[in-house]
Amino acid sequence: MADKSDALFRALGDPTRRRILDLLAERGTLTVSELAAEFPDLVASGISKHLMSLRAAGLVCAVRRGRHQVYEVDAKALAAVLTPWIMKYEHYWCDALERLRDLAEDRGTGNRIESRKSVRRAARK
């Protein structure tokens, strides 16, 4: 069975779907018609197909409001799919953020800051 993150990245591989997701993140809930107004080269049925892919990937959800169906980013599902994938790479960005923090704390003193990684290596020797 394919990893859930595969469907997410497949959905995000399309620039139109990324733009739809951006619009939903910026504006909250939108209808197909409201989204279609942002894409003059696409018809509403094309937007609906993109929304189906985003829903299948767990990126957006739909709620019926009267005669309209409104779409919004599904933050919980997005986090549930992305978090395990991002955690695989935590050590890369964690070290970089620690170095950035150290540099910010030492700003203006002119001291050279060693990364925590190099300090740990030196301590092991």
C-alpha positions in Angstrom: 0.0 0.0 0.0 1.3 3.4 -0.9 2.3 5.9 1.7 -0.2 8.6 2.4 2.4 11.2 1.7 2.7 9.9 -1.9 -0.9 11.1 -2.6 -0.2 14.4 -0.9 2.9 15.1 -3.0 1.2 13.9 -6.2 -1.6 16.4 -5.5 0.9 19.2 -4.8 2.8 18.4 -7.9 0.3 20.4 -9.9 0.7 24.2 -9.9 -3.1 24.8 -10.1 -3.8 22.6 -7.1 -1.0 24.4 -5.2 -2.6 27.7 -6.0 -6.1 26.5 -5.0 -4.6 25.3 -1.7 -2.9 28.7 -1.2 -6.2 30.6 -1.9 -8.0 28.4 0.6 -5.2 29.0 3.2 -5.4 32.7 2.6 -9.1 33.2 2.5 -10.6 30.4 4.5 -13.6 28.7 2.9 -14.4 29.2 -0.8 -16.9 27.7 -3.2 -16.0 26.3 -6.6 -17.4 29.4 -8.3 -15.2 31.7 -6.1 -12.2 29.6 -6.9 -13.0 29.5 -10.6 -13.1 33.3 -10.6 -9.4 33.1 -9.8 -8.6 30.9 -12.8 -10.0 32.6 -15.9 -8.5 29.9 -18.2 -10.4 27.0 -16.3 -14.0 26.1 -16.2 -15.7 25.3 -12.9 -15.7 21.6 -13.7 -11.9 21.7 -14.0 -11.7 23.3 -10.6 -13.9 20.6 -9.2 -11.6 17.9 -10.6 -8.6 19.6 -8.9 -10.6 19.8 -5.6 -11.4 16.1 -5.9 -7.6 15.3 -6.1 -7.0 17.6 -3.1 -9.7 15.9 -1.1 -8.4 12.5 -2.0 -5.0 13.5 -0.7 -6.5 14.8 2.5 -5.6 18.4 1.9 -9.0 20.0 1.8 -12.5 19.1 3.0 -15.9 20.2 1.9 -18.9 21.3 3.9 -22.4 21.9 2.5 -23.8 25.3 3.2 -27.3 25.7 1.8 -27.1 25.0 -1.9 -23.3 25.4 -2.0 -20.4 23.2 -1.1 -17.6 25.2 0.4 -14.0 24.0 0.6 -11.3 24.6 3.2 -7.9 23.4 4.1 -8.1 20.3 6.3 -5.3 21.3 8.7 -5.6 18.2 10.9 -5.4 15.8 8.0 -2.6 17.8 6.4 -0.6 17.7 9.7 -1.3 13.9 10.1 0.1 13.2 6.7 3.0 15.6 6.7 4.3 15.2 10.2 5.7 11.7 9.9 7.4 12.6 6.6 8.9 15.8 8.0 10.1 14.1 11.1 12.4 11.9 9.0 14.3 15.1 8.2 14.2 16.7 11.6 17.9 16.4 12.3 18.7 18.4 9.2 16.7 21.5 10.0 17.0 21.1 13.8 20.8 21.6 13.6 20.4 24.5 11.3 17.9 26.2 13.6 20.2 25.7 16.6 23.1 27.3 14.7 20.9 30.2 13.7 19.8 30.6 17.3 23.4 30.6 18.5 24.3 33.2 15.9 21.4 35.4 16.8 22.3 35.2 20.5 25.9 36.0 19.8 25.1 38.8 17.3 27.4 41.7 17.7 30.0 40.1 19.9 32.2 39.0 17.1 32.7 35.6 18.6 32.8 32.6 16.3 30.1 30.2 17.2 30.7 26.5 16.9 27.7 24.3 16.0 26.4 22.0 18.7 27.2 19.2 16.4 30.9 20.1 16.3 30.9 20.6 20.1 29.4 17.2 20.5 32.0 15.6 18.2 34.8 17.3 20.2 33.3 16.1 23.5 33.3 12.5 22.3 37.0 12.5 21.5 
